[in-house]
Amino acid sequence: MEAILFSIGTFVSTLLGGLFGIRYKDRLHYIISFTAGVLIAVAFFDILPEIFGMVAELGSDITLAMVALVLGFFVIHILEKMAVIHSSHEEEYADHHHPTVGYIGALGLAFHSFLDGLGIGLAFQVNTHIGFLVAFAVIAHDFSDGLNTVSIMLLNKNSTRKSIFFLVLDAVVPLLGVGAAYLFHIPTQWLVVYLGFFAGFLLYIGASDLLPEAHSKHSSYKMIGLTILGALFIFVVTRFT
């Protein structure tokens, strides 16, 4: 029961983050700058330490997780280029954005949110204290998840209506993840591979998509400061949760 209640908290947190992004979409370059710092920091301060901890617990080799990280980086790169390549002659590469790229990014974030919910459910199966800590950490960064989903959709020329659809999807899937935790168990070694792949995904979206776009037309010290602020926000969340 506790896991379900906390998953509702993730739903609300995600929605609030996404609605904030839609409300201030006229200042999207500022939001994107912050989001880029968040995504890069999640990879380094949240996911990679989790991978190292799991590998140490298993006594296994880190190589497979790092291979998955590189694959995650290049798979999203290849999918993105395949999605936009057909329009290159029409627009002379003046704009590299395409709605399909937004779908890919938003679905990737939604799948990660599903695993967040799964993590909450599994943590509460261990004990209430661990479940509370995991749930608090997920709720704390789900505001950014909602913001990230909307930013990626709007950046790639998707409508506000479609952005809201993927935002709701991202908000709902943690509840499904909590329910799934009572149906099956994912072996830790496979979670390590997934986390490595997702870290590569986030690094590509943050460093190769969002950062260049944020500074392409509005580069300033304020933008740089917002990127650093996004990274510091995740650092604080991961240190105190």
C-alpha positions in Angstrom: 0.0 0.0 0.0 2.8 2.5 0.8 4.4 1.9 -2.6 1.2 2.8 -4.3 0.8 6.0 -2.3 4.3 7.1 -3.1 3.8 6.3 -6.8 1.0 8.8 -6.7 3.5 11.3 -5.5 5.7 10.6 -8.5 2.7 11.1 -10.8 2.0 14.6 -9.3 5.7 15.6 -9.3 6.1 14.6 -13.0 3.0 16.5 -14.0 4.0 19.6 -12.2 7.4 19.6 -13.9 6.0 19.2 -17.3 3.3 21.8 -16.9 5.9 24.2 -15.7 7.8 23.6 -19.0 4.6 24.2 -21.0 3.7 27.3 -19.1 7.1 28.9 -19.8 7.7 27.4 -23.3 8.4 31.0 -24.6 11.5 30.7 -22.5 12.4 27.3 -23.7 16.1 28.1 -24.2 16.4 28.7 -20.5 14.6 25.5 -19.6 16.7 23.5 -22.1 19.9 24.9 -20.5 18.8 23.7 -17.1 17.5 20.4 -18.4 20.8 19.7 -20.2 22.6 20.0 -16.8 20.0 17.8 -15.2 20.3 15.0 -17.7 24.1 14.9 -17.7 24.2 15.0 -13.9 21.7 12.2 -13.6 24.0 10.0 -15.7 27.1 10.9 -13.6 25.7 11.4 -10.1 22.8 8.9 -10.0 23.0 6.1 -12.6 26.8 5.5 -12.8 27.2 5.3 -9.0 24.3 2.8 -9.0 26.0 0.7 -11.6 29.3 0.7 -9.7 27.5 -0.3 -6.5 25.6 -3.2 -8.3 28.8 -4.4 -10.0 30.7 -4.4 -6.6 27.8 -6.3 -5.0 27.8 -8.9 -7.7 31.6 -9.1 -7.9 31.3 -8.9 -11.7 33.1 -7.0 -14.5 32.1 -3.4 -15.2 33.0 -3.8 -18.9 29.5 -5.0 -20.0 27.8 -2.0 -18.4 30.3 0.4 -20.1 29.7 -1.3 -23.5 25.9 -0.8 -22.9 26.6 2.9 -22.1 28.5 3.4 -25.4 25.7 1.5 -27.3 23.1 3.7 -25.6 24.9 6.8 -26.8 25.3 5.6 -30.4 21.8 4.0 -30.7 20.0 7.2 -29.9 22.4 9.1 -32.2 21.7 6.7 -35.1 17.9 6.8 -34.5 18.0 10.5 -34.4 19.9 10.8 -37.7 17.7 8.2 -39.4 14.6 10.2 -38.3 15.8 13.5 -39.8 17.9 12.5 -42.8 15.0 12.4 -45.2 14.3 16.1 -44.6 17.8 17.3 -45.1 17.4 18.3 -48.7 14.2 20.3 -48.0 15.6 22.4 -45.2 19.3 22.4 -46.1 20.1 21.3 -42.5 19.0 24.7 -41.3 17.1 22.9 -38.6 17.9 19.4 -37.5 14.8 18.8 -35.4 12.1 16.3 -36.2 9.0 15.2 -34.2 10.1 11.6 -34.3 13.2 12.5 -32.4 11.0 13.9 -29.6 9.0 10.7 -29.6 12.1 8.6 -29.2 13.5 10.8 -26.4 10.1 10.9 -24.5 9.5 7.2 -24.8 13.0 6.5 -23.5 12.3 8.7 -20.5 9.0 7.0 -19.9 10.6 3.6 -19.9 13.1 4.9 -17.3 10.1 6.2 -15.2 8.5 2.8 -15.4 11.7 1.3 -13.9 11.6 4.1 -11.2 8.2 2.8 -10.2 9.5 -0.8 -10.3 12.4 0.3 -8.0 9.9 1.8 -5.5 7.9 -1.4 -5.5 10.9 -3.7 -5.0 12.4 -1.4 -2.3 9.2 -1.6 -0.2 9.3 -5.3 -0.5 12.7 -5.2 1.2 11.5 -3.0 4.1 9.6 0.3 4.6 12.7 2.4 5.4 14.4 1.6 2.2 11.2 2.0 0.3 10.7 5.4 1.7 14.2 6.5 0.8 13.9 5.2 -2.8 10.4 6.8 -3.2 11.6 10.2 -1.9 14.5 10.2 -4.3 12.3 9.3 -7.3 9.7 12.0 -6.4 12.5 14.6 -6.0 13.8 14.1 -9.5 10.5 13.4 -11.2 9.8 17.1 -11.4 12.8 17.2 -13.7 11.6 14.1 -15.6 8.4 15.9 -16.5 10.4 19.0 -17.5 12.7 16.9 -19.6 9.9 15.1 -21.4 8.2 18.4 -22.4 11.5 20.1 -23.3 12.5 17.3 -25.7 9.1 17.2 -27.3 8.8 21.0 -27.8 12.4 21.3 -28.9 11.7 18.8 -31.8 8.7 20.7 -33.1 6.0 18.7 -31.5 2.7 20.3 -30.5 1.7 21.2 -27.0 -1.1 18.6 -27.2 1.3 15.8 -28.1 3.8 17.0 -25.4 1.0 16.8 -22.8 0.2 13.3 -24.0 3.8 12.1 -23.5 3.9 14.0 -20.2 0.9 12.1 -18.9 2.4 8.8 -20.1 5.6 9.6 -18.2 3.6 10.4 -15.1 1.5 7.2 -15.3 4.1 4.6 -16.0 5.7 4.7 -12.4 2.3 3.5 -11.1 2.5 0.6 -13.6 6.1 -0.1 -12.5 5.0 -0.4 -8.8 2.3 -2.9 -9.8 4.8 -4.8 -11.9 7.1 -5.2 -8.9 4.6 -7.6 -7.5 4.5 -9.7 -10.7 8.1 -10.4 -11.6 11.7 -9.9 -10.6 14.4 -8.4 -12.9 17.9 -10.0 -12.3 20.4 -7.4 -11.0 22.9 -8.2 -13.9 20.3 -7.2 -16.4 19.5 -4.0 -14.5 23.2 -3.1 -14.7 23.1 -3.4 -18.5 19.9 -1.4 -18.8 21.3 1.4 -16.5 24.5 1.5 -18.6 22.4 1.8 -21.8 20.2 4.6 -20.3 23.2 6.5 -19.0 24.5 6.7 -22.6 21.1 7.7 -23.8 21.0 10.6 -21.3 24.5 11.7 -22.1 23.7 12.0 -25.8 20.4 13.8 -25.2 22.0 16.2 -22.8 25.4 16.9 -24.3 24.7 16.4 -28.1 21.1 17.6 -28.4 20.1 20.0 -25.6 23.3 21.9 -24.9 24.1 22.8 -28.5 20.4 23.9 -29.0 20.3 26.0 -25.9 23.3 28.0 -26.9 22.7 28.1 -30.7 20.8 31.4 -30.6 20.8 32.6 -27.0 24.3 31.8 -25.6 25.1 33.8 -22.5 26.6 33.4 -19.0 23.1 33.1 -17.7 22.6 30.0 -19.9 25.8 28.5 -18.7 24.8 29.2 -15.1 21.5 27.5 -15.6 23.2 24.3 -16.9 25.5 24.3 -13.9 22.5 24.9 -11.6 20.7 21.9 -13.2 23.8 19.7 -12.5 24.0 21.0 -8.9 20.3 20.3 -8.3 20.8 16.7 -9.2 24.0 16.5 -7.1 22.1 17.7 -4.0 19.2 15.4 -4.6 21.4 12.3 -5.0 23.6 13.3 -1.9 20.7 13.8 0.5 18.2 11.1 -0.6 
